[in-house]
Structure formats: structure tokens, C-alpha cells
Amino acid sequence: MANTFKNAALADVSNSSYDTLYTAPSATTTVVLGLAIANKNSQAVTVQVQYSDSSAGTTHQLLENVSIPGSTTLETLAGQKYILETSDALKVQAGTASAIDVVLGVMEIT
């Protein structure tokens, strides 16, 4: 088994729908290491993060309307054990258009 560390990033996250940040590749188990959410506005902005479980066909809210103060970065999902299997996905949506950038750190096990 090979372990590969990777980042996935999105700039200017949408506020009208969820943007897919990361989808676990075929024949891969992914361990989430952390998610940095940067608010580029001077005002507070909310963010939502969803986990889509492809095998169960369900979606679960990980963060719901979390407020991030202006011009700050929130580090989240760090220290937890979030495991994504093939085709599982993490999605994000901002409360204000183009105010949020996100970077996800993962370890892919193949």
C-alpha cells in the first residue's frame, strides 16, 4: 500500500450551490488531515461543509453556517478521523459569493 499526501483547493467558493472540493479516487481510501477555510472579506462570512457517502447514497452536514470573522482563517476537521472511500466527496458552500477559499489536506492510501 502506498500513502500519498495531497492537497485539494478551491478559490472563490460559490454561495448558490455546493462546490465539490474533493472526491476520493477509484481504489483509494482517503484520510482527511485538515481543512483550512479562509475568509477574504473584511466582514464575517458563513460556510457549510458536506460529506457525501457514495455507497450509502447519503449526505451529511459536517459544518452548518459556521461564521468566520473577517480576514481570518479557520482550521477545521484537524485531529479527527474522517475516512473517505472511493467516490465519497467533500463539498463546500459560502454564505457570500467569492468570499471563501479552502484548502484540504489528505492522505490517499492505494
Backbone hydrogen bonds in HBPLUS format (Angstrom, degrees):
<---DONOR---> <-ACCEPTOR-->    atom                        ^
c    i                          cat <-CA-CA->   ^        H-A-AA   ^      H-
h    n   atom  resd res      DA  || num        DHA   H-A  angle D-A-AA Bond
n    s   type  num  typ     dist DA aas  dist angle  dist       angle   num
A0110-THR N   A0002-ALA O   2.96 MM 108  5.31 162.1  1.99 151.0 156.2     1
A0004-THR N   A0108-GLU O   2.87 MM 104  5.11 160.2  1.91 146.9 153.6     2
A0108-GLU N   A0004-THR O   2.75 MM 104  5.11 167.0  1.77 154.1 151.4     3
A0006-LYS N   A0106-VAL O   2.92 MM 100  5.39 164.5  1.95 146.9 150.6     4
A0106-VAL N   A0006-LYS O   2.90 MM 100  5.39 168.9  1.91 159.0 160.3     5
A0008-ALA N   A0104-LEU O   2.89 MM  96  5.11 148.9  1.99 142.3 151.6     6
A0104-LEU N   A0008-ALA O   2.73 MM  96  5.11 169.9  1.74 161.9 165.5     7
A0010-LEU N   A0102-VAL O   2.99 MM  92  5.36 155.4  2.05 145.6 150.7     8
A0102-VAL N   A0010-LEU O   2.91 MM  92  5.36 161.9  1.94 155.0 161.0     9
A0013-VAL N   A0100-ILE O   2.89 MM  87  5.44 168.1  1.90 158.1 159.5    10
A0098-SER N   A0013-VAL O   3.27 MM  85  5.33 144.9  2.40 142.9 149.6    11
A0094-ALA N   A0014-SER O   2.86 MM  80  5.83 169.3  1.87 152.1 152.5    12
A0019-ASP N   A0092-VAL O   2.76 MM  73  5.32 168.9  1.77 158.5 156.7    13
A0092-VAL N   A0019-ASP O   2.86 MM  73  5.32 155.8  1.91 150.0 154.7    14
A0021-LEU N   A0090-LEU O   2.87 MM  69  5.66 151.7  1.95 145.3 154.6    15
A0022-TYR N   A0090-LEU O   3.34 MM  68  5.40 159.7  2.39 143.0 145.0    16
A0090-LEU N   A0022-TYR O   2.91 MM  68  5.40 153.3  1.98 151.5 159.4    17
A0024-ALA N   A0088-ASP O   2.87 MM  64  5.55 162.2  1.90 164.2 169.4    18
A0087-SER N   A0024-ALA O   2.88 MM  63  4.99 169.5  1.89 137.0 137.0    19
A0029-THR N   A0109-ILE O   3.06 MM  80  5.16 164.6  2.08 146.5 149.9    20
A0109-ILE N   A0029-THR O   2.72 MM  80  5.16 162.3  1.75 160.3 166.4    21
A0030-THR N   A0084-LEU O   2.76 MM  54  4.94 171.7  1.76 156.1 158.6    22
A0084-LEU N   A0030-THR O   2.79 MM  54  4.94 165.9  1.80 147.7 152.7    23
A0031-VAL N   A0107-MET O   2.87 MM  76  5.17 164.9  1.90 148.8 153.3    24
A0107-MET N   A0031-VAL O   2.90 MM  76  5.17 148.9  1.99 144.0 154.0    25
A0032-VAL N   A0082-TYR O   2.97 MM  50  5.39 172.0  1.97 159.8 162.4    26
A0033-LEU N   A0105-GLY O   2.77 MM  72  5.19 163.0  1.80 147.2 147.9    27
A0105-GLY N   A0034-GLY O   2.87 MM  71  5.31 170.4  1.88 160.6 163.3    28
A0035-LEU N   A0076-THR O   2.74 MM  41  5.17 155.1  1.80 164.3 161.7    29
A0076-THR N   A0035-LEU O   2.78 MM  41  5.17 170.1  1.79 154.0 157.6    30
A0036-ALA N   A0103-VAL O   2.86 MM  67  5.23 168.3  1.87 159.0 159.6    31
A0103-VAL N   A0036-ALA O   2.93 MM  67  5.23 152.6  2.01 147.0 154.3    32
A0037-ILE N   A0074-LEU O   2.84 MM  37  5.13 160.9  1.87 147.1 153.7    33
A0074-LEU N   A0037-ILE O   2.81 MM  37  5.13 161.7  1.84 147.7 149.6    34
A0038-ALA N   A0101-ASP O   2.80 MM  63  5.20 167.5  1.82 163.4 165.9    35
A0101-ASP N   A0038-ALA O   3.03 MM  63  5.20 154.8  2.10 143.3 151.4    36
A0039-ASN N   A0072-THR O   2.85 MM  33  5.54 178.3  1.85 170.5 169.9    37
A0040-LYS N   A0099-ALA O   2.76 MM  59  5.26 172.5  1.76 168.2 167.8    38
A0071-SER N   A0041-ASN O   2.72 MM  30  5.69 134.7  1.92 171.7 172.8    39
A0045-VAL N   A0068-ILE O   3.02 MM  23  5.38 154.9  2.08 143.3 148.2    40
A0068-ILE N   A0045-VAL O   2.74 MM  23  5.38 165.2  1.77 151.4 156.0    41
A0095-GLY N   A0046-THR O   2.75 MM  49  4.79 142.3  1.89 148.7 139.3    42
A0047-VAL N   A0066-VAL O   2.95 MM  19  5.36 133.0  2.18 130.4 144.2    43
A0066-VAL N   A0047-VAL O   3.06 MM  19  5.36 150.7  2.15 158.9 150.3    44
A0048-GLN N   A0093-GLN O   2.86 MM  45  5.24 151.0  1.95 155.2 162.8    45
A0093-GLN N   A0048-GLN O   2.99 MM  45  5.24 147.4  2.10 146.5 149.6    46
A0049-VAL N   A0063-LEU O   2.99 MM  14  4.88 156.6  2.04 126.9 131.6    47
A0062-LEU N   A0049-VAL O   2.77 MM  13  5.40 164.3  1.79 152.0 156.0    48
A0063-LEU N   A0049-VAL O   3.18 MM  14  4.88 163.0  2.21 132.2 134.0    49
A0050-GLN N   A0091-LYS O   2.85 MM  41  5.10 160.8  1.88 144.3 150.7    50
A0091-LYS N   A0050-GLN O   2.94 MM  41  5.10 159.1  1.99 141.9 147.2    51
A0051-TYR N   A0060-HIS O   2.76 MM   9  5.17 162.0  1.80 155.9 162.3    52
A0060-HIS N   A0051-TYR O   2.79 MM   9  5.17 162.3  1.82 151.3 157.4    53
A0052-SER N   A0089-ALA O   2.84 MM  37  5.08 168.8  1.85 151.3 154.8    54
A0089-ALA N   A0052-SER O   3.06 MM  37  5.08 154.7  2.13 135.6 143.5    55
A0053-ASP N   A0058-THR O   2.81 MM   5  5.34 154.4  1.87 157.8 166.0    56
A0057-GLY N   A0053-ASP O   2.82 MM   4  5.75 129.2  2.08 144.6 159.9    57
A0058-THR N   A0053-ASP O   3.24 MM   5  5.34 142.8  2.39 142.6 146.0    58
A0088-ASP N   A0085-GLU O   2.88 MM   3  5.54 165.1  1.90 147.5 149.5    59
A0099-ALA N   A0096-THR O   3.35 MM   3  5.73 159.4  2.39 134.2 130.3    60
